[in-house]
Amino acid sequence: MSVAPLHRLYNHYSELPFSMRILYTGALCILGMGYLFGMLYLVHVYSGRDGKPGLSYEDLVIAYAGSGKGSRLESALRGPMSSMLPAEEAGALVNWAQKGADRPTYETFIRPTIDKRCMSCHDGSNPHLANLGGYDNIKKVTEQDTGTDIYTLVRVSHIHLFGMTFIFFIVGIVFSHAYVRPLWFKYLVMGLPLVCEAVDISSWYLVKVYHPFAWVTMAAGGLMGLSFATMWFISMYQMWIGKTPSAVLKRGEDESVVIG
């Protein structure tokens, strides 16, 4: 089987200036750290919503479509916010919400707990967090959990579409200098995360209509992470550890003969 010849515009890492390799390495290191912390944050936010440790299919269904039986407050206290309050205080909040979230009990027992445990973050200054200041605001989060609302999904979607595209564009440019055969595998690794990004974000909305789309969300996110890791490790290895491919060396010898 013949190996695809090198494109005339292709440059391997060994043919790039040292300054470009330094720049590429720094960018990969920062993006790698950012991706790792982003994954840890997602696991923290979404895991435990079903009352069990770890991130699961049920956690994603509850996050996007709601539990269908509890309130947003209850889902948060049993999930990502479970470590923020002592168990007895969290239980009192859940019981209050389940019994109708009446104002007298709020003023007497609930408000002091909210002020002490929650208002430092949920004071309305952060648009990503529910505002728990005042009875009317907290009453909204004690209503039946229907998952993430459409407005929030739209806001988060456009942030992810722009941000993730830039990430994979930058990593893809660096990876384009890697020598990978067969070429179809290289093309697949470069293009797959962008396709998965669109599928992943679209599935957020579809989970609300049909819960099994949560499996699509998990699969697309996993493939994005796998593609990122593949491009990252191959690029770093070939840039600093691996030997220059024979095809690249041969091209250099051929060009020196022509010049001579």
N, C-alpha and C positions, 0 to 999 in steps of 0.2 A: 504494500500500500504506500503510495507516494505521500509525502508530507507537504502540506500547503506551503508555498513559498512566502517569504516575508514581503509584506507590503512595502512599497518604496518610501512611504511616509512613516513607517513604524520605527520607533526607537526603543531599544531595550534599556533597562535601568543603567546598565553598564556604559551605555552611550550618552547618558545624560550628564550635564555638569554636576559637580559635587554639591553645589548650592541648591539645585533643584531637588536632589535626593534628601538634603537636610530639610527643605521646606515640606516635601511630601511626608517625610517621617514625622515631623512635628504635627502636621495636620492629622495624620492617621492616629497618632497617640492621643491627641485631644478628642477627636471624634470617637475613638474607641472608649475612652473614659466616659464621655457623654452618653454613649449608647448603653454602656454597662449600668450607669446610674439611672438612666431612663427605664431600663428593664426592672431594676430593683424597686423603683418608685411605682411602676405599674403593678408589680406583684403585691406591694404593700397596700395600694389603694383598692385593688379588686379582690384579693384573697380573703377568705373567712366570712364572706357574706352569707354563705349557707350554713354557718355555724361550725364548720369544720376547718382545720388548718390546711393551708396550701391553696393554690389557685386551681379552680376546677371549672368544668362546663357550667355547673349550676351558678357559680359566682358571676360569670359573664351574663347569663340569662337575667339574674337579679339586677345586675348593674344597668343593663340596657332596657330590659322589659319590665323590671320590677318583680317583687316577690309575689304580688297578687294577694297577699294576706296580711302583711304588716305595713308599717309606715316607713318613710324614708329615715326618720329618726331611729326607729328600731333597727333597720338594716345597717345603719352606720354604727350604732352602739354594739351590735353583734358582730360587725365586720371590722373595717379599717380603724374605727375609733374605740375599739374595745379596750385598748391599753391606756386610754386617756383619762378614764374615770375609774374609781374603785368599783368593784362589782355591785356593792349594795346601792351606790348612788345611780349607777347605770340601770339597775333593776327597778329603782323607784321611778326613773324617767320613763322606762318602757311601760310599766304598769299604769302610770298616769296617762300616757298616750293611748293605751289600749282601752281605758275606761272613758275616753271622750275628751281628754285634755281640757278640763274645765278651768276657768279663770281663777276662782278662789284658791284652788290648790296650787295653781301656778304662782300666784302672788305670795302665798304662805311658805311653800316648801320647794317649788321647782326653780323659781327665779334666783334664789341665793346660790343654788348649785350651778346654774347656767352662768351666772356672773363670775363665780369662782373658777369654774373648770373650762368654760368654753369661749367667753367673750374676748379673750386675748387674741383669738384667731377669727372668730365668727362675729366680728363687730360691724360687718358690712363694707369694710375697706378693701377686701379682696373679692373681686367678682367671681372667682373660681370656687368660693366657699359660701355656703348658705348663711344668710344673716339671721342670727338668733336673738337679736336685740328686740325686746318687746314681745308681748303676748301674740299679736297678730302675725308676726314673722314666724315664731316657733309653731304656731297653730298650723301653718302651711306644711311644715315638715312632719306633722303628726297625722296627716291625711294618708290614705292608702298609697302604698309605694307603687308607682307606675314606671319606675326606672328613670333614666336620664331623659330630660325633656328635649324636644326637637331643637329649640333655640340653642341649648348648650351643645348638642351634637353638631349643629352647624358651625358654631363658634370654634369648637375643638377641631372639627374637620378641616377648616381652612388653615388653621395653624399647622396641623400635621401635614397637610398636602404641600404647603410651601416648605416647611422645615425639613421633612423627610426627603423631599425631592432634592433639595440642596445637598443634604448629607450623601445620598447615593450618587448624585452627580459628581461630587468631589472625589469620593472613594472610587467611583467608576473611572474617572480620568486617570487617577494614580494606577489603578489596576490595568488600564489599557496598555501600559508599558510592559506588563508581564508577558513572558513567553509561555503560552499554554496551548497544548495540543491534546485532543482535537479542537479546532476552532469553534465548533458548535457549542462545546462545553463552556468556553470563555464567553461567547455571546449569551448563553443561557444565564450564567452567573451574573452578568452585567444587567440584563434586561428583566430578570425575574423579580427582583425586589420592587421595581417600579410598578409592575403589574400587580404584585401582591399588595402594594400600598393602596392602590385603587380598590382592589377587592376587599381588603381589610376594612377600610373606612366605609365602603358601601354596605358591608355586612352589619355594621352597627345599627343601621336603620332597619335592615331586614330582620334582625333578631326580634324587634318589636312585633313584627307580623308573624314570623315563624321561628320559634325558639331554636330549632336545630342549626340555624345559621351561625349560632355561637361556635360550632365546630369549625366553620369556615373562618371565623375571626381568629381562632386559635391556630389553625393551620397556616393562614396567611402570615400571621405574626411570627410563627416559628420559621417559615421559609425566608422571611425578610432577615431575621437574625442569622440564619445559617448562611445566606448569601453574603451578608456583611462580614461575618467571620471568615468566610472563604477568601474573599477579596483582600481582607486585612492581612491575614497570615501569609498568603501567597506573595503579596506585594512586599511585605517586610522581609520575608525570607529571601526572595530573589534580589532585593535591593542591597542586602548587607551580608548574607551568608552563602547563598547558592552560587554555583559557578556559572559563568557566562555560557549560554547555550551554544552548541557547536554551530548551529545555523547562523547565529549572529557573528561568531568568530569567522566563519567561512565568508560571510558577506564582507566583513572588514578586510580579509585577505584579498578577495576579488577586487575590491575597490582600490586597494593599494597597488595592485598589479596594473590596473587601468591607469591610475595616476602616474605610475612610474613609466 
